[in-house]
Amino acid sequence: SIQPISMITYLGLSILGGLWFPVDAFPAFLQDVAKVIPSYWLAELGRSVLAGQGVPVDAVLMLAAWTLALGAVGIWSYRRSGRKV
């Protein structure tokens, strides 16, 4: 039952992250939302490297922040689930 939820999440993140449509074509509100989610920064990292501009530091920092935040949520959830046993 989790597969449809994860597919909808992946689809939403890919659309909002600018993987299917350019973020510049979005309304201003959605452009701000796009610049917060990790798929946008992963796409920016790839585009920048392919264009020969090097690795953007802001993309690396945002992806590192997301990794740390989601890792902390995972650790917290794992410890919380162990208490219920």
Residue, then its C-alpha position, 0 to 999 in steps of 0.5 A: s500500500i505504500q507504493p502509490i504514496s511513494m510514486i505520488t511523492y516522487l512525481g510531485l517532487s520531480i514536477l516541482g523540482g523542475l525536472w519536467f518543466p522549467v522552474d522559470a515557467f512556474p508562478a512566483f509562489l511555486q518558484d519559491v517552493a521549488k527552491v526548497i525541495p531537494s529535487y530542484w537542487l539535484a537538478e541544478l547540480g546536474r545542469s551546472v556540471l553538464a554546462g561546465q560551470g563546476v559544482p555549485v556550493d549552494a546546491v551541495l549545502m542544500l542537499a547536505a542539509w536535506t540529508l542530515a534532516l531526513g537522516a535525523v528523522g529516520i533515526w528518531s523514527y527508528r528509536r521511537s518504533g523500538r519503544k513500542v515493542 
